[in-house]
Amino acid sequence: MGLDFKDRVAIVTGAGGGLGRLHALALAARGAKVVVNDLGGARDGSGGSVSAAQAVVAEIEAAGGVAMANGASVTDFAAVQTMVQHAVDAWGRVDILVNNAGILRDKSFAKMELDDFRMVMDVHLMGAVHCTKAVWPHMVAQKYGRILMTTSSSGLYGNFGQSNYGAAKMALVGLMQTLSIEGAKHHIHVNCLAPTAATRMTEDLMPAQVLAALKPEAVVPAMLVLVGQDAPTRTILCAGAGSVEAAQITLTQGSWIGLEDDAPERLQDALDAVMDGSGASVPASGAAQGAFEISRASQHLT
């Protein structure tokens, strides 16, 4: 078995059901000790019970694995810190964090209450921030870490009725971009996974035969690769129905527009050329965009 997680400690949030449960089971089956975190709430984030997490722990233990249940809300930083400390106290380290917890409160932007926008941002984005912030010093100290953000095609490409969810999911990509740079010297790799899967979150959105093809199990291999010893970093994998793709935020070659008074009109006329994707690159960091622009400017202004 190439992907071995023996002696690794993993935390999976939102692991009481759906994808999170499968992530936890897969990591445990390959040797990881797993903290199964789940608030145990409804799909919209209401309510809570640790029983869902405990049921997954029982599954893992029945298969010979090692796990503990945790009912912290990822929106509560103090509770998340306590969860991480429990893992460190019990098992000595935290190697892997899978930020999977999420809720849905779908409505068109015009009809959406701001509280529903804020709550989805709070769970998906700040929840991942809280968990990542809590594990970060441990990963820095041990010079090893693997952090996975669960993004979504709704964030990468948009989806009607999901402005809150899409904004949160794209924000996680931005978080990954910077954390992967800051974590590099500590061997902390940070990646994103955009799953397409039939779970409780999507069960009433698709016809039955499509749901059958979109088994959540099909997403798990991408998760395992993105948190493995040989994981890449700053990578967005999309996975569903047995297929895996990579999403990349690219920079086109663009056009030199200049600084003259007619620059807006010149840009208007050159917009197709600016947007032409041939020769696009994936910048190594945000600074690379500025470096590219300054280099081009120096050619034209000297």
KOLTORDREN-884336 format. One record per residue: z, y negated, x negated of N, C-alpha, C, O in turn. Coordinates in pm, whole numbers, plus 50000, padded with zeros to 5 digits. Atoms other than C-alpha are relative to their C-alpha. Last residue first. Layout:
// KOLTORDREN-884336
ZYXZYXZYXZYX;...
This chain:
// KOLTORDREN-884336
500065003750141478444474748704498594995949961498344992449846;499505013650022478944473349082499954995949853500264984549820;500795009949929476824503049190500404985749962499604976549977;501444998250030477994529148941499204988550060498224984050001;500215004650138481594516148957498545001449959498044993549879;500025014650003481524519049336499684995049859498934985449842;501285004449945480564555749314499884984749993498834979349961;501054996050092483454563249079498634995450050497814990749971;499945009350113485834543149294498895003249900498264994249844;500515013049955484784562349606499974989949886499034982049874;501444998749973485154596449440499414986350035498344982649987;500664998750131488544587049292498485000750017497734994849939;500045013050066489714574649631499275000549868498504991449835;500905008549921488754607249799499854986449934498754981449916;501374996850039490334627149514498994991850081497924988450030;500435009250105493644609349571498555002349961497884993149912;500455012549938494024628049899499474990249897498564982449925;498875007549944494184660549704499434987450064498244984450051;498774993350046491924687649562501254993050052502314999250059;499255007250103489004674749770501305007249965501935013550051;498614999649954486974701149957500834993249892501064999049786;499034993750089483324692149900501365000550068501604993750168;498605003649975480274684050112500915007649906500585018549860;499355005050121476864688449950501444995950021502034989749932;500494993250120475114691350285500614993649876500654981449862;499054990950064477404679050562499495006749874500275013249804;500724987950042475384648550667500915008949916501455004649815;499434988249935477854624150826499325013149960499765023850001;498584999450034477124595050591500615013150052501475019149987;499934995950140473384601850624501455001749955501785010949881;500434986050007473604600551004500095005449858500515016849837;498944991149951475684568650984499605014849994500425023349959;499884988750093473224550150759500945010950052501235020549981;501314994050026471954525051019500105012949916499265021749927;500534995449871475444517451149498685007349979498445017950037;499304987649967476704515750792499485005750131499295017850144;500524989850091474044490250704500675013550027500025024050023;501334996149951474974470151013499385010949912498735020149962;499864992649873478644470250915498655004850054498535016150100;499524986250021477764461650550500205007450132499845019250139;500704990949909475704430850654500445014649985499775023650036;499735003549860478194406350506499335009650099499825011650210;500655012149951477994423850170500314997750148500895006350215;498975009249952480564448750042499404987350059500124977650087;499815012850064478444479149969501004991150072501664995350167;500285010349899477234507350189500134986049941499434976749983;499485012950050477014535449934499554989150097498354987150117;500995009850047476454567250130500714987649948501814984149991;499975013749950478384598750216498904991249944497934996149887;500455008550111478604629449994499954985350042500104976349959;501455000250022480644645750270499674991249879500524983949828;500425013850021484364652950236498505000149974498045006649879;500945003350107485664685950372499694985049996499974977750091;500185014249974488644697950566499194994449884499694993149772;499825009050113488264735550551499764985550043498874982750123;500325013849960488674763150805500294991049882501304992649813;499225010850063488494798750676499544986750056498344984150070;500815010750055487394828250890500924990249928502144990749943;499235010250072488884861950984499024989949940498034993749876;500785008850087487494885851246500934989849933501914985349993;500484992650116489274915651402499214991749900498814996849796;500924989449957489674900251749499375007549882498265012749893;499944995049864491254868851601498985010950023497885010449969;500114985649980491934850851277500105003550148500904997950222;500094998249855491544815751138499775014950024498945021049957;500754988649949492704810750780500065000150153501104997450213;499924998549854493674776550648499145012050037497915011550026;501094992749933494374776750274500275000650149501395003150192;500855010149937496424752150071498795006450067497675001450057;499225011349948497804781249865499034989450048497894988850001;500575012750044496414816049800500984988850037502074991550087;500525009149899498714845849841499324987949936499724983349830;501255005750052499064870549554499364990250098498154988050094;499815003950140502734878549623498764992949945498884983249870;499844989750102502044879449995500184994249861500044982249839;498625000850049502644852050253500285010449891501435012349851;499635014050027498984843950332501454998549954501824987949904;500685004850121497904880450297500484986049962500654983049843;499484992750116500514892450546499364995249869500054993849768;498645004550029499614865350798500525006649873501054999849785;500145013350062495914873550775501374994349964501534988249858;500464998750139496684910450838499864986549929500214985449811;498964996750097498824901051144499485001649857500144996949764;499685012050077496134883551349500925003349881500964995949783;501145003450086494504915451481500274987949911499564985549813;499934992250125497874927551613498904996149901499074997449780;499315008050102497684899051866500145007349867500275001049762;498674994650027495064919552049500694991449893500094988449790;499255009350083492184897052144501435004849977502394997550000;500625000750134489854924252266500834991649904500804993549783;499884986850061492134932452563499425000149858499945006849770;498644998650052492484895452647500175013349926500865014049825;499965008150123488724893152680501375001349935501495002749813;500744992650103488704922152928499964992449867499904998549760;499314988250053491544906453129499245006949887499845010949788;500164987849920490004872053177500525012349928500625012549805;501224992450029491494842652981499905012350090500925017550135;501125008950035494014814453031498675007449984497625001049977;500665004249875496814832453216498824990849974498364983750064;500334989049908497954853452920499284995650127498525003450185;501415001249958497684825452661499635009450113498465010050152;500465013950001501304817352563498604998650061498254988050111;499435006849884502554851652669499504985650011499384980250121;498544998849995500204865952410500484993350128499674989050210;499484999349864496454872452382501515002549992501945013549958;499364987549957495414861652037500484998850143500804988050192;500534998749865493354836151848500515013450051500085024050004;500254987249933495454826951548499264998350133499454988550204;500415003649864495134796251325499655012850075498545018050058;500704989449926497114804151010499714994950140500604990550212;500065001149854498154777350761499235011850058498285016849998;501284997649933499234780050398500124998250150501224996750204;499915004249861501974769350157498625001150064497654995550012;501345000949941502544785749820500144997250149500965003450218;499894999749854505804778549638498604997950056498014987250039;500624987749948505344787849271500285001850149500425013050199;498884990849972507784759849173499495013650052500285021950096;499294997650126505064739149002501185009450018501715014749920;500784992250097502854743149310500795003449874500775014849829;499394987050028505444732149567499365007649885499935017449838;498655001850053504574695149568500655013249960501505013649871;500085007450127500844701949602501384998849936501555001249817;500614990750097501324729149865499854993249863499974999849760;498994990750051503774706450044499425009849899500115014049806;499125006450098501154678850067501035009749944501295009449824;500785005750111498364698850228500924994249893500734996649774;500384989750099500744719950436499314993949879499604997649765;498764996250067502224689350611499715010349891500225009149779;499685010950092498724676850690501275002849921501364999849802;500994999050108497864710750839500274989149896500244991749776;499544989350089501104709951040499035002249884499455005949774;498985005850087500034676351184500525010449902500855007049788;500725006350111496914693651316500984993549903500724993049783;500604989550083499084717251521499204994149884499184999849775;498964993350078501294689351655499395010049902499815010949787;499495009850095498334668151764501055006449909501065004249788;501005002150105496674698351924500484990349893500254992549774;500044987850082499824707852117499034998149884499345001749770;498704998950066500294672552252500005011649900500395010149785;499885010950097496594666852328501325000949923501354998249803;499024996550105496334701252488500114989049893500174991949774;498674997849944494654695652825501075002949896502215005849931;499655008149884491124700052692501405003650049501755015450060;500024991549882491044716452350500474991750118501524985450111;499775005949869490474700952009499905010050114499215020150103;501265003549933488834712851686500174994350140499194990150201;501135001650092491534717551422498784994450071498044986450014;499765011250090494434711151658498814997349912498404985849894;499805011749913493264732851946500314987649918499994976449959;501315006049978491934757151684500104987850091499264978950085;500784995249886495564762651604498644993350002498474982149955;500815010749944498184758751329499195005950116499525016850164;500924995149897500964783251250499284988050061499864980650140;500015008249879502454771450921499035006450100497955010850063;501184999649914503164797650656500234991350122501214992950195;499755006549871505544793050366498704999850079497654995950028;501234999049922505684815850061500304994550140501125000050213;499945001649855508284808649799498635001350062497614997950002;500914991649922509164814749437500174996950148501294995750198;501385001550052510874795549157499025009350072498125014950010;500414986450043514334808649259498565000149946498065010549903;499034994350095515814773549267499555013649948499775016949831;500125007350127512714758049427500905006549895500495008449780;501274995850062512684785149695499784993049867499284999149772;499814986250045516364779349774498745005149929498835012049827;499194999950122515834741649785500255014049946500355015949824;500645005850119512864745950025500905000449876500445005149771;500274989550100514464769750278499554994149866499675000849763;498814991750024516184742950491499765010749894500675013949817;499025008050075513374717350460501225008549964501785007149856;500535001450136510844743650568500984992449912501214996149797;499904986850065512894753150874499554999249855500185005049766;498594996150016513424716850975500145013249923500935014249830;499405008650103509804706850910501455004249974501865005549859;500494995050129508514736751109500574991949884500894997349779;499424986750018510684726851404499605006049867500435011549795;498675001950057509684690451352500725013449983501545014949892;500035007450127506034699751399501394998949939501615003749828;501014995150094505944727351661500104993049864500174999649760;499874985750028509214721351849499025004449891499435010749793;498684997050055509424683351829500135014749961500645017949854;499995004450141505704677451878501305004249932501315008349816;500914990950070505834698552196499924996249851499905005049765;499344987150015508914679352312499135010149925499635017749841;498975000650105507374645252244500635013749976500905017449862;500675001850129504234651852446501015001249887500815008449790;500684987350028506224666152736499204999249870499075009249799;498974990350038508574636152726499385013549965499845020449875;499735001450143505534613352724501075009849953501045014349839;498815008150024504554627053064500254999349849500045009049777;498864994550075501004640353074501144989949988500924978249957;498944995449909498634630053353501275004549927502285007649991;499765010149897496184608953152501205003650088501924994850135;499245011150059496494632052852500374989550105501464983950102;500905010050057495384662053056500844988149955501914985450010;500485008949894498184686853098499004990749935499044988549814;501385004749990499574715752894499794991050122500244994050233;499845008449880503264719652813498664993150022498504981149995;501175006549940503204748552568500454991450119501274995750201;500015000549853505984759952336498704993650044497994987449965;500755010549931506184770651974500185000750150500645010750204;499445004349871507954791351712499184988950062498734979749994;500794994949888505694805851440500464994650135499704994950232;499745009549892506844790151115499095003450117497924999550120;501145000649908506724820750890500394991150116501164995250203;499735006449871509114815450601498714999850079497714994250035;501115002249906509044839150305500514993150124501534997050181;501315000450066511154843549993498894994950090497954988550043;501005000949893514704836250108498654998149933498434988149865;501185008550023517464847549872499214998650129499475005550227;500115006350131520764866149826498854990449978498844983349877;501044993550079520564890950113499664992849869498814997549792;500154985649978523564884650336499115006549894499415017449847;498704993350017524704850550212499855015150009500495022549934;499675000550143521104838750168501325007249974501455014549876;500944991150070520154850150519500345000749851500335011549791;499644986249964523284834350670499105010049925499575020249874;498824996550079522534802150479500465014350029500885021449938;500464997450138519034800950628501175004349913501045013449830;500814987749999520434804350981499575003749858499695015349817;499054989049990523094777950912499285013549997499745023049934;499364998950132520414753750795500995011649997501095018949898;501004993950089518464760951115500585001749859500385012049796;500044985749965521534753751328499035007549910499275019049873;498744994050045522054720551146500015014950028500465022849944;500034998050145518364711751189501285006649949501215015249861;498635003350042518334717351566500145002949851500325014549811;499845014549987514704716051686501364995249952501604983249942;500565006450120514154751151546500084984850008499864977949908;501195007849964516524763351815499484993249875500254987149801;500065014550020518864788951663498724994050059497655000150053;500425006849879519114823651820499884984949987499864977950088;499495013750003519234845251510499444992650120498244993450149;500465008949893518854882951486500614986149983501724984749932;498915006449925519224902651165499414990550102498354984650080;500255012849934516854927551004501284994550060502255001850081;498795008150006516584958350782499704986450061498734979950021;500035012950068514004985550841501344992750008502304997650067;499464998950135514315022550922500034987149922500344987149803;501074995450088512015022851226500465000849854499665003549764;500374986549955515015021051462498925006049911498835018149895;498984990750052516234991351257499685014550039499925023749961;500144999250146513004972251317500985010349943500625018449858;501274993150031512994979851690499865002249850499495013049805;499774985949967516684970051720498755008449971498865019649921;499174994550108515934937451539500245014850023500175022949929;500924998050113513154931251791500755005649880500245014349809;500854988549966515584936552082499035003149886498775014849856;499234987750024518104913351915499185012550030499315022749962;499944997850145515514885451899500735013049969500325020549881;501374996850043514804888452272499975003049851499345012749808;500304985949972518554890352348498595004049956498385015249911;500324993250126519314857352172499555014450022499225021449927;499174988150012519064838352499499585007349874498395008549844;499774994250132517604804352588500945011950004501925012050078;499124988350004516494781952871500205005149859499774998949762;498755001049925513484758652873500815012949987500255023649965;498885003750086510864758052597501334999150072502344996150008;499975014650012507764757152820501204995149919501434983049908;501185004550073507114794352755499984984849982499424979849885;501254998049928510654802752860498854994049919499064987749816;500285008549884513484804352611498725003950070498035013250031;499984991949879514744832052383499744992050126500194995850234;499125006849905515664808052104500105008050129501105007150202;500625003549872514094832651865501044993650091502134999050111;499495011949930514694839951499499274998250133498044998750138;500785001349877514234874851357500604988450080501624990050147;499245007449900515584872451002499074997950119498044991150109;500555010449912513714899450814501074993750089501845000650155;498875002249912514414921450512499674987750084499244977550028;499235012450000510984929450375501255001250088501245008350189;498855000650090509834964950303500834987350001501884986949938;500455000050139506314968150440501134996549903500904993349787;500624987050027507504978550786499555001149855499455012149801;498944990150016509804948150788499445013749963500005020949881;499315003050126506924924350727501085010349972501255015049859;500904996850112504864941150999500674997449865500545005549773;500114985450012507704941251254499165003849879499505013249806;498714994850048508474904451194499935015149977500425020149876;499825004550139504824893951224501275006149942501265011449831;500874991750082504454915251538500074996249852500025004949765;499434986550003507484898451696499175009149910499725016649829;498845000550088506144864151603500655013649985501045017649875;500394999250140502774872051757501185000649906501175008149808;501345004450042504134879052101499725002049853500125012049792;501114994349923507884883152144498694995749938498664988549839;499504991349894511314875651999498915006550084499185015750161;500364986050025509854862551673500525009650106500535021850084;500704996249877509724825551755499615014649998498535018250045;499505007049882510664819051395499165003650122497985007050109;501105002249906510074844851121500584993250124501464998750189;499555005849873512394844050821498764997850085497804991550040;500905008349918511554867250531500744994750123501605001550180;499275004149880513554882450246499124990250076498664980250020;500265013549951511644901649978500804997550128501065006750206;499085009750061513124931949801499724985550038500364976549986;498704994650038510114953249905500814989449924500274982449838;499005010549986507324931950049501415005049970502394999250016;498654994449997504374953249937501014988550004500944979249924;499135011149964500804943350015501415005350023501755010050132;500145011350090498774968849823500944988550029501474982449937;500005011949915500005000050000500004987649911500984984949842;
